[in-house]
Amino acid sequence: PSSAYKCSFYGYNPYESSYVSLNSTTSSTGAPSYSLTVPADISKQVDFCVAEVKDVAGNYQKTVSLPFSHVCSSLSFKVKNAGVDAITLKSIKFYGVKLTGTYSGGEWSTSGSASTSSSNSMEIAPNTAISGGTTIDVAGSSNNIVIIPQTIASGTEILDVLVTINGEDKHYYYNLSGALAWEKGVKYSYTINISNDISLEISSIEDWEGAAFNGKNDIKIDGWK
């Protein structure tokens, strides 16, 4: 096109996933919106990334770089045995979040019902021993949880931690003591403290950096004139 026009470029990844779909674009700007369903099975979750470059001159006729960024949130957990007796961490169930949402104009909106302990909970099952006063990291590529950014109300039950103590199984349930908000493009690490009761504390919050598209942070579009 000529200099009288402006061109905008949009991209998303993964585009072949059954959990991500491209919705119709707006007639005024051509900007798309996207729908995402996060599977409860952590091994099937996708790192949803988008890119946009707006208002490029119609006569630019050069390579356009599309910088991709993470637009979901990433969660990981550590578990500390704050007691004296050794325990076996059998499983962690995470729930209380909505798994379906729409991303449009840089913002998320969620829909549907929140997951529960018995429906669509996300489960990590390390089945590992933790001695008294010891902390283990149950994260790793197979145990990092991807969620749609959202705010969870105070009092919501979000964790069911199953441990074995002195040969007996025991469930620890955790309800939020205050509202909890997750933002897009941010990685959150939490420590679950287990003694006579259970508590949750934030270990770290950091930008979700690193490759967002096939090992790269951007792709280049050539020859679009």
Phi, psi and omega in degrees: 000168181272179180294349179285350183245156172243141180241139176237144183237137181226146178214156175212157182209137004276135183270351179258006182281142177285352182264352182238137177221147177267125179269175180296150181272159178284143184290334184278322184243342184079003182289132181272165166238160186230146174248139181226134170243121180272119179289146177293331177288110185301326182294343181257000181289149183242147176273093184281125183230147178226162177215149175207138173230118188254153168054048173280135181303138183298335180256023183299310174052040175226173178296134177253126179263129178256105179277116180272146177221154178285130181244003172260185175245151179242132179239141173219161185229145165243154179233127178248127172274099183274002179264191181264317183285146175292147177230162170246119178279110183271315181199158172233122173253130179243132184201190181089010181242156175273139188255357181237137181201168178237133179251120183210133178060029179082007182233152178256144166230135182259161180212168179082184181271152177285151177291157179230177180296334182253356182220114175064028174287151177262125189241134171245128185234077183287330180048056185231149181279144176228116179284163182302136179077010184251146177244135175240152178260118180257019179281217186103166186299332183270350184240002174285135183258134175256129178227160173283130179305133183192171177246132180253134185288151175303141179092351181290134175279126184234348184225141169230108182253121181255122179230161173249125179234122180051041175084359181244137177282141179218134177263134172246124179252142181236127174251138181299134177274352177199167179298146182232126182240137175245135182253157180290147177070024182232141176255130181243132176242130182240148172249125176265116180263126181239124171218243173286339179223191180231141175222162182231130177226151180281131179267318180198152173228125181212157177298142178277095182256183180100174186302132182246355183208104176049044179083004181231167176262348181206162171236160183242139180250119180248153171065038181268358184293000000 
